Amino acid sequence: MAGSSHGHTPAAWTGVIIAFIGFCVAGAFMVMAQPVGFWAGMAITLLGGVVGGIMRAMGLGQPKEAGRALVHTAPVVTREPATAES
């Protein structure tokens, strides 16, 4: 995954950061037993996906054609036979 450009766009970073903040807000209010705050945090989490999608539509995300061009193959791993040392 390090060799691909998966998620390295402003749209992806912004959407994930907003969703993470929403997740933290929802978690904090869940611990404090405040349902309204929990649902507000969940709304912020969903907002992250919406903002990321809008930014991608504005051209700040990865182009759809580039995703198809990437070919992910697993590296071939071979083992060398053990040698007996005297």
HTML snippet that shows the backbone in 3Dmol.js (N, CA, C, O; Angstrom):
<script src="https://3Dmol.org/build/3Dmol-min.js"></script>
<div id="view" style="width:600px;height:400px;position:relative"></div>
<script>
const pdb = `
ATOM      1  N   MET A   1       0.824  -1.184   0.000  1.00  0.00           N
ATOM      2  CA  MET A   1       0.000   0.000   0.000  1.00  0.00           C
ATOM      3  C   MET A   1       0.868   1.248   0.000  1.00  0.00           C
ATOM      4  O   MET A   1       0.411   2.308  -0.427  1.00  0.00           O
ATOM      5  N   ALA A   2       2.081   1.153   0.458  1.00  0.00           N
ATOM      6  CA  ALA A   2       2.930   2.338   0.511  1.00  0.00           C
ATOM      7  C   ALA A   2       3.285   2.842  -0.874  1.00  0.00           C
ATOM      8  O   ALA A   2       3.553   4.032  -1.042  1.00  0.00           O
ATOM      9  N   GLY A   3       3.293   1.975  -1.863  1.00  0.00           N
ATOM     10  CA  GLY A   3       3.653   2.379  -3.206  1.00  0.00           C
ATOM     11  C   GLY A   3       2.500   2.981  -3.984  1.00  0.00           C
ATOM     12  O   GLY A   3       2.720   3.512  -5.073  1.00  0.00           O
ATOM     13  N   SER A   4       1.291   2.922  -3.477  1.00  0.00           N
ATOM     14  CA  SER A   4       0.144   3.467  -4.195  1.00  0.00           C
ATOM     15  C   SER A   4      -0.182   4.862  -3.680  1.00  0.00           C
ATOM     16  O   SER A   4       0.365   5.319  -2.676  1.00  0.00           O
ATOM     17  N   SER A   5      -1.078   5.521  -4.385  1.00  0.00           N
ATOM     18  CA  SER A   5      -1.493   6.853  -3.959  1.00  0.00           C
ATOM     19  C   SER A   5      -2.857   6.803  -3.286  1.00  0.00           C
ATOM     20  O   SER A   5      -3.596   7.788  -3.306  1.00  0.00           O
ATOM     21  N   HIS A   6      -3.190   5.686  -2.702  1.00  0.00           N
ATOM     22  CA  HIS A   6      -4.488   5.490  -2.075  1.00  0.00           C
ATOM     23  C   HIS A   6      -4.648   6.420  -0.873  1.00  0.00           C
ATOM     24  O   HIS A   6      -3.926   6.288   0.116  1.00  0.00           O
ATOM     25  N   GLY A   7      -5.584   7.352  -0.955  1.00  0.00           N
ATOM     26  CA  GLY A   7      -5.903   8.204   0.176  1.00  0.00           C
ATOM     27  C   GLY A   7      -4.998   9.390   0.397  1.00  0.00           C
ATOM     28  O   GLY A   7      -5.163  10.110   1.381  1.00  0.00           O
ATOM     29  N   HIS A   8      -4.043   9.617  -0.492  1.00  0.00           N
ATOM     30  CA  HIS A   8      -3.123  10.732  -0.299  1.00  0.00           C
ATOM     31  C   HIS A   8      -3.620  11.958  -1.050  1.00  0.00           C
ATOM     32  O   HIS A   8      -2.916  12.500  -1.902  1.00  0.00           O
ATOM     33  N   THR A   9      -4.835  12.393  -0.731  1.00  0.00           N
ATOM     34  CA  THR A   9      -5.419  13.557  -1.378  1.00  0.00           C
ATOM     35  C   THR A   9      -6.012  14.470  -0.312  1.00  0.00           C
ATOM     36  O   THR A   9      -6.330  14.011   0.785  1.00  0.00           O
ATOM     37  N   PRO A  10      -6.165  15.761  -0.621  1.00  0.00           N
ATOM     38  CA  PRO A  10      -6.788  16.668   0.349  1.00  0.00           C
ATOM     39  C   PRO A  10      -8.204  16.229   0.726  1.00  0.00           C
ATOM     40  O   PRO A  10      -8.609  16.379   1.878  1.00  0.00           O
ATOM     41  N   ALA A  11      -8.960  15.689  -0.232  1.00  0.00           N
ATOM     42  CA  ALA A  11     -10.327  15.250   0.063  1.00  0.00           C
ATOM     43  C   ALA A  11     -10.319  14.113   1.081  1.00  0.00           C
ATOM     44  O   ALA A  11     -11.117  14.109   2.018  1.00  0.00           O
ATOM     45  N   ALA A  12      -9.422  13.153   0.899  1.00  0.00           N
ATOM     46  CA  ALA A  12      -9.357  12.014   1.819  1.00  0.00           C
ATOM     47  C   ALA A  12      -8.913  12.457   3.207  1.00  0.00           C
ATOM     48  O   ALA A  12      -9.518  12.069   4.207  1.00  0.00           O
ATOM     49  N   TRP A  13      -7.864  13.265   3.274  1.00  0.00           N
ATOM     50  CA  TRP A  13      -7.371  13.718   4.575  1.00  0.00           C
ATOM     51  C   TRP A  13      -8.431  14.524   5.318  1.00  0.00           C
ATOM     52  O   TRP A  13      -8.640  14.317   6.513  1.00  0.00           O
ATOM     53  N   THR A  14      -9.097  15.438   4.624  1.00  0.00           N
ATOM     54  CA  THR A  14     -10.107  16.274   5.275  1.00  0.00           C
ATOM     55  C   THR A  14     -11.277  15.431   5.767  1.00  0.00           C
ATOM     56  O   THR A  14     -11.732  15.600   6.898  1.00  0.00           O
ATOM     57  N   GLY A  15     -11.763  14.533   4.929  1.00  0.00           N
ATOM     58  CA  GLY A  15     -12.883  13.689   5.338  1.00  0.00           C
ATOM     59  C   GLY A  15     -12.558  12.812   6.532  1.00  0.00           C
ATOM     60  O   GLY A  15     -13.378  12.658   7.437  1.00  0.00           O
ATOM     61  N   VAL A  16     -11.366  12.238   6.537  1.00  0.00           N
ATOM     62  CA  VAL A  16     -10.973  11.359   7.647  1.00  0.00           C
ATOM     63  C   VAL A  16     -10.761  12.155   8.929  1.00  0.00           C
ATOM     64  O   VAL A  16     -11.137  11.694  10.007  1.00  0.00           O
ATOM     65  N   ILE A  17     -10.169  13.334   8.833  1.00  0.00           N
ATOM     66  CA  ILE A  17      -9.947  14.145  10.044  1.00  0.00           C
ATOM     67  C   ILE A  17     -11.278  14.566  10.649  1.00  0.00           C
ATOM     68  O   ILE A  17     -11.452  14.491  11.866  1.00  0.00           O
ATOM     69  N   ILE A  18     -12.225  15.010   9.818  1.00  0.00           N
ATOM     70  CA  ILE A  18     -13.543  15.406  10.337  1.00  0.00           C
ATOM     71  C   ILE A  18     -14.249  14.199  10.949  1.00  0.00           C
ATOM     72  O   ILE A  18     -14.843  14.312  12.022  1.00  0.00           O
ATOM     73  N   ALA A  19     -14.192  13.058  10.287  1.00  0.00           N
ATOM     74  CA  ALA A  19     -14.833  11.855  10.829  1.00  0.00           C
ATOM     75  C   ALA A  19     -14.184  11.432  12.144  1.00  0.00           C
ATOM     76  O   ALA A  19     -14.876  10.994  13.063  1.00  0.00           O
ATOM     77  N   PHE A  20     -12.865  11.559  12.239  1.00  0.00           N
ATOM     78  CA  PHE A  20     -12.176  11.200  13.483  1.00  0.00           C
ATOM     79  C   PHE A  20     -12.600  12.118  14.629  1.00  0.00           C
ATOM     80  O   PHE A  20     -12.814  11.654  15.749  1.00  0.00           O
ATOM     81  N   ILE A  21     -12.722  13.408  14.354  1.00  0.00           N
ATOM     82  CA  ILE A  21     -13.181  14.346  15.388  1.00  0.00           C
ATOM     83  C   ILE A  21     -14.596  13.981  15.830  1.00  0.00           C
ATOM     84  O   ILE A  21     -14.901  13.994  17.023  1.00  0.00           O
ATOM     85  N   GLY A  22     -15.456  13.655  14.867  1.00  0.00           N
ATOM     86  CA  GLY A  22     -16.819  13.239  15.212  1.00  0.00           C
ATOM     87  C   GLY A  22     -16.835  11.973  16.049  1.00  0.00           C
ATOM     88  O   GLY A  22     -17.625  11.853  16.985  1.00  0.00           O
ATOM     89  N   PHE A  23     -15.961  11.026  15.715  1.00  0.00           N
ATOM     90  CA  PHE A  23     -15.868   9.797  16.484  1.00  0.00           C
ATOM     91  C   PHE A  23     -15.436  10.088  17.922  1.00  0.00           C
ATOM     92  O   PHE A  23     -15.971   9.501  18.863  1.00  0.00           O
ATOM     93  N   CYS A  24     -14.476  10.988  18.090  1.00  0.00           N
ATOM     94  CA  CYS A  24     -14.014  11.342  19.436  1.00  0.00           C
ATOM     95  C   CYS A  24     -15.105  12.047  20.230  1.00  0.00           C
ATOM     96  O   CYS A  24     -15.281  11.780  21.419  1.00  0.00           O
ATOM     97  N   VAL A  25     -15.831  12.937  19.582  1.00  0.00           N
ATOM     98  CA  VAL A  25     -16.934  13.637  20.248  1.00  0.00           C
ATOM     99  C   VAL A  25     -18.001  12.630  20.680  1.00  0.00           C
ATOM    100  O   VAL A  25     -18.467  12.666  21.819  1.00  0.00           O
ATOM    101  N   ALA A  26     -18.383  11.739  19.774  1.00  0.00           N
ATOM    102  CA  ALA A  26     -19.406  10.741  20.105  1.00  0.00           C
ATOM    103  C   ALA A  26     -18.937   9.835  21.239  1.00  0.00           C
ATOM    104  O   ALA A  26     -19.719   9.501  22.129  1.00  0.00           O
ATOM    105  N   GLY A  27     -17.672   9.439  21.214  1.00  0.00           N
ATOM    106  CA  GLY A  27     -17.150   8.589  22.278  1.00  0.00           C
ATOM    107  C   GLY A  27     -17.143   9.285  23.632  1.00  0.00           C
ATOM    108  O   GLY A  27     -17.487   8.681  24.648  1.00  0.00           O
ATOM    109  N   ALA A  28     -16.751  10.555  23.644  1.00  0.00           N
ATOM    110  CA  ALA A  28     -16.724  11.300  24.913  1.00  0.00           C
ATOM    111  C   ALA A  28     -18.125  11.447  25.484  1.00  0.00           C
ATOM    112  O   ALA A  28     -18.329  11.252  26.682  1.00  0.00           O
ATOM    113  N   PHE A  29     -19.086  11.787  24.644  1.00  0.00           N
ATOM    114  CA  PHE A  29     -20.449  11.958  25.144  1.00  0.00           C
ATOM    115  C   PHE A  29     -21.100  10.626  25.495  1.00  0.00           C
ATOM    116  O   PHE A  29     -22.004  10.582  26.330  1.00  0.00           O
ATOM    117  N   MET A  30     -20.656   9.549  24.872  1.00  0.00           N
ATOM    118  CA  MET A  30     -21.184   8.244  25.237  1.00  0.00           C
ATOM    119  C   MET A  30     -20.728   7.882  26.656  1.00  0.00           C
ATOM    120  O   MET A  30     -21.503   7.344  27.447  1.00  0.00           O
ATOM    121  N   VAL A  31     -19.472   8.180  26.964  1.00  0.00           N
ATOM    122  CA  VAL A  31     -18.962   7.900  28.302  1.00  0.00           C
ATOM    123  C   VAL A  31     -19.668   8.766  29.341  1.00  0.00           C
ATOM    124  O   VAL A  31     -19.911   8.329  30.465  1.00  0.00           O
ATOM    125  N   MET A  32     -19.997  10.007  28.951  1.00  0.00           N
ATOM    126  CA  MET A  32     -20.685  10.917  29.870  1.00  0.00           C
ATOM    127  C   MET A  32     -22.191  10.675  29.920  1.00  0.00           C
ATOM    128  O   MET A  32     -22.908  11.383  30.628  1.00  0.00           O
ATOM    129  N   ALA A  33     -22.680   9.675  29.171  1.00  0.00           N
ATOM    130  CA  ALA A  33     -24.103   9.308  29.144  1.00  0.00           C
ATOM    131  C   ALA A  33     -24.979  10.484  28.717  1.00  0.00           C
ATOM    132  O   ALA A  33     -26.016  10.758  29.322  1.00  0.00           O
ATOM    133  N   GLN A  34     -24.541  11.173  27.664  1.00  0.00           N
ATOM    134  CA  GLN A  34     -25.306  12.282  27.097  1.00  0.00           C
ATOM    135  C   GLN A  34     -25.705  11.919  25.667  1.00  0.00           C
ATOM    136  O   GLN A  34     -24.920  12.122  24.741  1.00  0.00           O
ATOM    137  N   PRO A  35     -26.908  11.389  25.473  1.00  0.00           N
ATOM    138  CA  PRO A  35     -27.308  10.922  24.144  1.00  0.00           C
ATOM    139  C   PRO A  35     -27.304  12.011  23.067  1.00  0.00           C
ATOM    140  O   PRO A  35     -26.967  11.734  21.916  1.00  0.00           O
ATOM    141  N   VAL A  36     -27.668  13.228  23.420  1.00  0.00           N
ATOM    142  CA  VAL A  36     -27.710  14.301  22.419  1.00  0.00           C
ATOM    143  C   VAL A  36     -26.309  14.582  21.897  1.00  0.00           C
ATOM    144  O   VAL A  36     -26.123  14.746  20.691  1.00  0.00           O
ATOM    145  N   GLY A  37     -25.332  14.639  22.772  1.00  0.00           N
ATOM    146  CA  GLY A  37     -23.948  14.858  22.356  1.00  0.00           C
ATOM    147  C   GLY A  37     -23.416  13.699  21.532  1.00  0.00           C
ATOM    148  O   GLY A  37     -22.656  13.897  20.584  1.00  0.00           O
ATOM    149  N   PHE A  38     -23.819  12.485  21.899  1.00  0.00           N
ATOM    150  CA  PHE A  38     -23.407  11.311  21.127  1.00  0.00           C
ATOM    151  C   PHE A  38     -23.907  11.411  19.688  1.00  0.00           C
ATOM    152  O   PHE A  38     -23.150  11.192  18.742  1.00  0.00           O
ATOM    153  N   TRP A  39     -25.181  11.742  19.533  1.00  0.00           N
ATOM    154  CA  TRP A  39     -25.735  11.829  18.180  1.00  0.00           C
ATOM    155  C   TRP A  39     -25.165  13.014  17.413  1.00  0.00           C
ATOM    156  O   TRP A  39     -25.052  12.965  16.188  1.00  0.00           O
ATOM    157  N   ALA A  40     -24.805  14.077  18.124  1.00  0.00           N
ATOM    158  CA  ALA A  40     -24.129  15.196  17.454  1.00  0.00           C
ATOM    159  C   ALA A  40     -22.771  14.738  16.922  1.00  0.00           C
ATOM    160  O   ALA A  40     -22.382  15.104  15.813  1.00  0.00           O
ATOM    161  N   GLY A  41     -22.056  13.943  17.705  1.00  0.00           N
ATOM    162  CA  GLY A  41     -20.784  13.392  17.243  1.00  0.00           C
ATOM    163  C   GLY A  41     -20.960  12.473  16.054  1.00  0.00           C
ATOM    164  O   GLY A  41     -20.135  12.478  15.140  1.00  0.00           O
ATOM    165  N   MET A  42     -22.021  11.685  16.051  1.00  0.00           N
ATOM    166  CA  MET A  42     -22.291  10.822  14.905  1.00  0.00           C
ATOM    167  C   MET A  42     -22.611  11.645  13.661  1.00  0.00           C
ATOM    168  O   MET A  42     -22.231  11.272  12.552  1.00  0.00           O
ATOM    169  N   ALA A  43     -23.305  12.758  13.846  1.00  0.00           N
ATOM    170  CA  ALA A  43     -23.598  13.644  12.716  1.00  0.00           C
ATOM    171  C   ALA A  43     -22.307  14.244  12.157  1.00  0.00           C
ATOM    172  O   ALA A  43     -22.157  14.376  10.943  1.00  0.00           O
ATOM    173  N   ILE A  44     -21.381  14.605  13.039  1.00  0.00           N
ATOM    174  CA  ILE A  44     -20.086  15.127  12.588  1.00  0.00           C
ATOM    175  C   ILE A  44     -19.328  14.051  11.816  1.00  0.00           C
ATOM    176  O   ILE A  44     -18.682  14.344  10.811  1.00  0.00           O
ATOM    177  N   THR A  45     -19.407  12.801  12.288  1.00  0.00           N
ATOM    178  CA  THR A  45     -18.757  11.694  11.593  1.00  0.00           C
ATOM    179  C   THR A  45     -19.301  11.548  10.174  1.00  0.00           C
ATOM    180  O   THR A  45     -18.528  11.387   9.230  1.00  0.00           O
ATOM    181  N   LEU A  46     -20.602  11.601  10.018  1.00  0.00           N
ATOM    182  CA  LEU A  46     -21.213  11.520   8.688  1.00  0.00           C
ATOM    183  C   LEU A  46     -20.860  12.740   7.842  1.00  0.00           C
ATOM    184  O   LEU A  46     -20.694  12.634   6.627  1.00  0.00           O
ATOM    185  N   LEU A  47     -20.746  13.888   8.487  1.00  0.00           N
ATOM    186  CA  LEU A  47     -20.361  15.108   7.784  1.00  0.00           C
ATOM    187  C   LEU A  47     -18.987  14.960   7.139  1.00  0.00           C
ATOM    188  O   LEU A  47     -18.741  15.509   6.065  1.00  0.00           O
ATOM    189  N   GLY A  48     -18.096  14.225   7.788  1.00  0.00           N
ATOM    190  CA  GLY A  48     -16.770  13.981   7.220  1.00  0.00           C
ATOM    191  C   GLY A  48     -16.857  13.277   5.879  1.00  0.00           C
ATOM    192  O   GLY A  48     -16.132  13.625   4.947  1.00  0.00           O
ATOM    193  N   GLY A  49     -17.736  12.290   5.773  1.00  0.00           N
ATOM    194  CA  GLY A  49     -17.921  11.596   4.503  1.00  0.00           C
ATOM    195  C   GLY A  49     -18.517  12.495   3.435  1.00  0.00           C
ATOM    196  O   GLY A  49     -18.136  12.417   2.267  1.00  0.00           O
ATOM    197  N   VAL A  50     -19.443  13.343   3.830  1.00  0.00           N
ATOM    198  CA  VAL A  50     -20.070  14.262   2.885  1.00  0.00           C
ATOM    199  C   VAL A  50     -19.059  15.288   2.383  1.00  0.00           C
ATOM    200  O   VAL A  50     -18.988  15.563   1.185  1.00  0.00           O
ATOM    201  N   VAL A  51     -18.280  15.852   3.302  1.00  0.00           N
ATOM    202  CA  VAL A  51     -17.273  16.851   2.923  1.00  0.00           C
ATOM    203  C   VAL A  51     -16.218  16.215   2.008  1.00  0.00           C
ATOM    204  O   VAL A  51     -15.821  16.816   1.010  1.00  0.00           O
ATOM    205  N   GLY A  52     -15.768  15.013   2.342  1.00  0.00           N
ATOM    206  CA  GLY A  52     -14.803  14.321   1.486  1.00  0.00           C
ATOM    207  C   GLY A  52     -15.356  14.070   0.096  1.00  0.00           C
ATOM    208  O   GLY A  52     -14.637  14.225  -0.891  1.00  0.00           O
ATOM    209  N   GLY A  53     -16.611  13.687   0.003  1.00  0.00           N
ATOM    210  CA  GLY A  53     -17.240  13.459  -1.288  1.00  0.00           C
ATOM    211  C   GLY A  53     -17.385  14.738  -2.105  1.00  0.00           C
ATOM    212  O   GLY A  53     -17.173  14.733  -3.317  1.00  0.00           O
ATOM    213  N   ILE A  54     -17.744  15.825  -1.442  1.00  0.00           N
ATOM    214  CA  ILE A  54     -17.861  17.109  -2.137  1.00  0.00           C
ATOM    215  C   ILE A  54     -16.497  17.570  -2.631  1.00  0.00           C
ATOM    216  O   ILE A  54     -16.373  18.058  -3.755  1.00  0.00           O
ATOM    217  N   MET A  55     -15.475  17.417  -1.796  1.00  0.00           N
ATOM    218  CA  MET A  55     -14.132  17.821  -2.215  1.00  0.00           C
ATOM    219  C   MET A  55     -13.638  16.972  -3.384  1.00  0.00           C
ATOM    220  O   MET A  55     -12.972  17.480  -4.286  1.00  0.00           O
ATOM    221  N   ARG A  56     -13.963  15.681  -3.368  1.00  0.00           N
ATOM    222  CA  ARG A  56     -13.577  14.824  -4.490  1.00  0.00           C
ATOM    223  C   ARG A  56     -14.281  15.270  -5.770  1.00  0.00           C
ATOM    224  O   ARG A  56     -13.678  15.277  -6.843  1.00  0.00           O
ATOM    225  N   ALA A  57     -15.565  15.645  -5.654  1.00  0.00           N
ATOM    226  CA  ALA A  57     -16.309  16.133  -6.815  1.00  0.00           C
ATOM    227  C   ALA A  57     -15.736  17.451  -7.335  1.00  0.00           C
ATOM    228  O   ALA A  57     -15.854  17.757  -8.522  1.00  0.00           O
ATOM    229  N   MET A  58     -15.118  18.227  -6.446  1.00  0.00           N
ATOM    230  CA  MET A  58     -14.501  19.497  -6.848  1.00  0.00           C
ATOM    231  C   MET A  58     -13.129  19.286  -7.484  1.00  0.00           C
ATOM    232  O   MET A  58     -12.512  20.248  -7.942  1.00  0.00           O
ATOM    233  N   GLY A  59     -12.645  18.052  -7.521  1.00  0.00           N
ATOM    234  CA  GLY A  59     -11.366  17.773  -8.149  1.00  0.00           C
ATOM    235  C   GLY A  59     -10.204  17.653  -7.191  1.00  0.00           C
ATOM    236  O   GLY A  59      -9.053  17.618  -7.625  1.00  0.00           O
ATOM    237  N   LEU A  60     -10.475  17.589  -5.890  1.00  0.00           N
ATOM    238  CA  LEU A  60      -9.405  17.491  -4.899  1.00  0.00           C
ATOM    239  C   LEU A  60      -9.136  16.063  -4.455  1.00  0.00           C
ATOM    240  O   LEU A  60      -8.371  15.837  -3.517  1.00  0.00           O
ATOM    241  N   GLY A  61      -9.754  15.106  -5.117  1.00  0.00           N
ATOM    242  CA  GLY A  61      -9.542  13.704  -4.781  1.00  0.00           C
ATOM    243  C   GLY A  61      -8.788  12.997  -5.885  1.00  0.00           C
ATOM    244  O   GLY A  61      -8.341  13.615  -6.851  1.00  0.00           O
ATOM    245  N   GLN A  62      -8.656  11.706  -5.729  1.00  0.00           N
ATOM    246  CA  GLN A  62      -7.960  10.898  -6.730  1.00  0.00           C
ATOM    247  C   GLN A  62      -8.878  10.703  -7.940  1.00  0.00           C
ATOM    248  O   GLN A  62     -10.050  10.369  -7.768  1.00  0.00           O
ATOM    249  N   PRO A  63      -8.368  10.906  -9.159  1.00  0.00           N
ATOM    250  CA  PRO A  63      -9.202  10.691 -10.336  1.00  0.00           C
ATOM    251  C   PRO A  63      -9.628   9.228 -10.452  1.00  0.00           C
ATOM    252  O   PRO A  63      -8.886   8.329 -10.058  1.00  0.00           O
ATOM    253  N   LYS A  64     -10.810   8.995 -10.986  1.00  0.00           N
ATOM    254  CA  LYS A  64     -11.327   7.626 -11.097  1.00  0.00           C
ATOM    255  C   LYS A  64     -10.483   6.784 -12.050  1.00  0.00           C
ATOM    256  O   LYS A  64     -10.326   5.585 -11.819  1.00  0.00           O
ATOM    257  N   GLU A  65      -9.939   7.369 -13.106  1.00  0.00           N
ATOM    258  CA  GLU A  65      -9.133   6.621 -14.061  1.00  0.00           C
ATOM    259  C   GLU A  65      -7.839   6.131 -13.425  1.00  0.00           C
ATOM    260  O   GLU A  65      -7.366   5.045 -13.763  1.00  0.00           O
ATOM    261  N   ALA A  66      -7.259   6.898 -12.517  1.00  0.00           N
ATOM    262  CA  ALA A  66      -5.987   6.515 -11.901  1.00  0.00           C
ATOM    263  C   ALA A  66      -6.151   5.288 -11.018  1.00  0.00           C
ATOM    264  O   ALA A  66      -5.209   4.508 -10.880  1.00  0.00           O
ATOM    265  N   GLY A  67      -7.308   5.098 -10.423  1.00  0.00           N
ATOM    266  CA  GLY A  67      -7.528   3.948  -9.551  1.00  0.00           C
ATOM    267  C   GLY A  67      -7.516   2.634 -10.310  1.00  0.00           C
ATOM    268  O   GLY A  67      -7.100   1.606  -9.777  1.00  0.00           O
ATOM    269  N   ARG A  68      -7.977   2.668 -11.563  1.00  0.00           N
ATOM    270  CA  ARG A  68      -8.000   1.442 -12.361  1.00  0.00           C
ATOM    271  C   ARG A  68      -6.632   1.087 -12.892  1.00  0.00           C
ATOM    272  O   ARG A  68      -6.349  -0.083 -13.151  1.00  0.00           O
ATOM    273  N   ALA A  69      -5.774   2.089 -13.058  1.00  0.00           N
ATOM    274  CA  ALA A  69      -4.464   1.843 -13.651  1.00  0.00           C
ATOM    275  C   ALA A  69      -3.509   1.172 -12.662  1.00  0.00           C
ATOM    276  O   ALA A  69      -2.531   0.549 -13.076  1.00  0.00           O
ATOM    277  N   LEU A  70      -3.780   1.292 -11.374  1.00  0.00           N
ATOM    278  CA  LEU A  70      -2.891   0.712 -10.369  1.00  0.00           C
ATOM    279  C   LEU A  70      -3.122  -0.796 -10.288  1.00  0.00           C
ATOM    280  O   LEU A  70      -4.250  -1.263 -10.132  1.00  0.00           O
ATOM    281  N   VAL A  71      -2.057  -1.522 -10.394  1.00  0.00           N
ATOM    282  CA  VAL A  71      -2.136  -2.979 -10.295  1.00  0.00           C
ATOM    283  C   VAL A  71      -1.405  -3.383  -9.031  1.00  0.00           C
ATOM    284  O   VAL A  71      -0.215  -3.109  -8.876  1.00  0.00           O
ATOM    285  N   HIS A  72      -2.116  -4.030  -8.132  1.00  0.00           N
ATOM    286  CA  HIS A  72      -1.515  -4.464  -6.874  1.00  0.00           C
ATOM    287  C   HIS A  72      -1.186  -5.950  -6.987  1.00  0.00           C
ATOM    288  O   HIS A  72      -2.071  -6.785  -7.174  1.00  0.00           O
ATOM    289  N   THR A  73       0.073  -6.253  -6.871  1.00  0.00           N
ATOM    290  CA  THR A  73       0.488  -7.649  -6.878  1.00  0.00           C
ATOM    291  C   THR A  73       1.311  -7.923  -5.636  1.00  0.00           C
ATOM    292  O   THR A  73       2.052  -7.063  -5.161  1.00  0.00           O
ATOM    293  N   ALA A  74       1.172  -9.109  -5.127  1.00  0.00           N
ATOM    294  CA  ALA A  74       1.934  -9.497  -3.951  1.00  0.00           C
ATOM    295  C   ALA A  74       3.362  -9.846  -4.373  1.00  0.00           C
ATOM    296  O   ALA A  74       3.567 -10.466  -5.416  1.00  0.00           O
ATOM    297  N   PRO A  75       4.341  -9.452  -3.571  1.00  0.00           N
ATOM    298  CA  PRO A  75       5.715  -9.798  -3.928  1.00  0.00           C
ATOM    299  C   PRO A  75       5.946 -11.304  -3.802  1.00  0.00           C
ATOM    300  O   PRO A  75       5.355 -11.970  -2.951  1.00  0.00           O
ATOM    301  N   VAL A  76       6.806 -11.817  -4.658  1.00  0.00           N
ATOM    302  CA  VAL A  76       7.132 -13.238  -4.631  1.00  0.00           C
ATOM    303  C   VAL A  76       8.211 -13.449  -3.573  1.00  0.00           C
ATOM    304  O   VAL A  76       9.274 -12.831  -3.622  1.00  0.00           O
ATOM    305  N   VAL A  77       7.924 -14.319  -2.629  1.00  0.00           N
ATOM    306  CA  VAL A  77       8.861 -14.591  -1.545  1.00  0.00           C
ATOM    307  C   VAL A  77       9.330 -16.036  -1.682  1.00  0.00           C
ATOM    308  O   VAL A  77       8.523 -16.963  -1.753  1.00  0.00           O
ATOM    309  N   THR A  78      10.616 -16.203  -1.718  1.00  0.00           N
ATOM    310  CA  THR A  78      11.176 -17.551  -1.791  1.00  0.00           C
ATOM    311  C   THR A  78      12.067 -17.776  -0.586  1.00  0.00           C
ATOM    312  O   THR A  78      12.676 -16.843  -0.061  1.00  0.00           O
ATOM    313  N   ARG A  79      12.134 -19.014  -0.160  1.00  0.00           N
ATOM    314  CA  ARG A  79      12.999 -19.360   0.971  1.00  0.00           C
ATOM    315  C   ARG A  79      14.189 -20.138   0.466  1.00  0.00           C
ATOM    316  O   ARG A  79      14.075 -20.971  -0.433  1.00  0.00           O
ATOM    317  N   GLU A  80      15.300 -19.861   1.042  1.00  0.00           N
ATOM    318  CA  GLU A  80      16.493 -20.614   0.683  1.00  0.00           C
ATOM    319  C   GLU A  80      16.580 -21.849   1.572  1.00  0.00           C
ATOM    320  O   GLU A  80      16.225 -21.795   2.750  1.00  0.00           O
ATOM    321  N   PRO A  81      17.042 -22.941   1.022  1.00  0.00           N
ATOM    322  CA  PRO A  81      17.136 -24.165   1.847  1.00  0.00           C
ATOM    323  C   PRO A  81      18.147 -23.983   2.963  1.00  0.00           C
ATOM    324  O   PRO A  81      19.143 -23.272   2.824  1.00  0.00           O
ATOM    325  N   ALA A  82      17.867 -24.631   4.048  1.00  0.00           N
ATOM    326  CA  ALA A  82      18.782 -24.571   5.192  1.00  0.00           C
ATOM    327  C   ALA A  82      20.036 -25.367   4.879  1.00  0.00           C
ATOM    328  O   ALA A  82      19.973 -26.433   4.267  1.00  0.00           O
ATOM    329  N   THR A  83      21.157 -24.845   5.298  1.00  0.00           N
ATOM    330  CA  THR A  83      22.429 -25.555   5.078  1.00  0.00           C
ATOM    331  C   THR A  83      22.935 -26.077   6.418  1.00  0.00           C
ATOM    332  O   THR A  83      22.805 -25.421   7.452  1.00  0.00           O
ATOM    333  N   ALA A  84      23.503 -27.250   6.372  1.00  0.00           N
ATOM    334  CA  ALA A  84      24.058 -27.853   7.589  1.00  0.00           C
ATOM    335  C   ALA A  84      25.494 -27.390   7.748  1.00  0.00           C
ATOM    336  O   ALA A  84      26.349 -27.642   6.899  1.00  0.00           O
ATOM    337  N   GLU A  85      25.733 -26.719   8.839  1.00  0.00           N
ATOM    338  CA  GLU A  85      27.095 -26.260   9.116  1.00  0.00           C
ATOM    339  C   GLU A  85      27.739 -27.217  10.103  1.00  0.00           C
ATOM    340  O   GLU A  85      27.129 -27.598  11.102  1.00  0.00           O
ATOM    341  N   SER A  86      28.979 -27.604   9.817  1.00  0.00           N
ATOM    342  CA  SER A  86      29.652 -28.562  10.687  1.00  0.00           C
ATOM    343  C   SER A  86      30.512 -27.879  11.695  1.00  0.00           C
ATOM    344  O   SER A  86      31.153 -28.542  12.510  1.00  0.00           O
TER     345      SER A  86
END
`;
const viewer = $3Dmol.createViewer("view");
viewer.addModel(pdb, "pdb");
viewer.setStyle({}, {cartoon: {color: "spectrum"}});
viewer.zoomTo();
viewer.render();
</script>
